[in-house]
């Protein structure tokens, strides 16, 4: 990674918009802004809804890295009982398709577990490299 930026946000739903603005400002002249803001929006929303980050006093961290030919967006949350996974596309349930959207626009994505949480990341190709 040549350059890395990070910022912590309170674990509140309204902070997802702030995370989008943070990423958009970093990516604006360097890469795919629409895809990058979609990715951070989905990952931050999942952190707030499905992890301990959404509990009182919770937080999530957004990390944006620029490498040769790619942008990596990572959201670190405080973990929880549910493990991030791709949902069945035939399901009639509302929601649950965020990681499918990420998988469709990202070069690669994954989950890393930490002792006190986890991170979910996605890499987007960067044609400006």
C-alpha positions, 0 to 999 in steps of 0.5 A: 500500500502506498498511501493509507488513511483512516478515521473512526466514527461513532457506531450510529446509523447517521455516521454512515453518511459521514463515512461516505463523505470521508471516502468520496473526498479521498477517492475523488480525483483518484478512482471510482467514487461511486463504487467506493462510496457504495462499498463503504456505505454497505460495510459501515451499515453492516458494522452498525446493524450487525456488530457490537459497533452499533451498541451504545458507545460503539464505533467503527473504523474506515481505512482507505488504502491506495496501491498500484492499480487498486483502492482498498476500503476496509471497515473495522467493527467490534465484532459480534455473533453473526459472521459476514457472508453472501446471502442467497439471491433468491431470498425474499427477505428485505436487505441482506444483499450488500455483500453481493453488491460489493462482490459485483463491483470489487476486484476482491473482498474478504473478512479478517477476524481480530481478537476484539472485532473483525474487518471486512474489506474490498478492493476496487481497481484504480485506472488512474494508477 
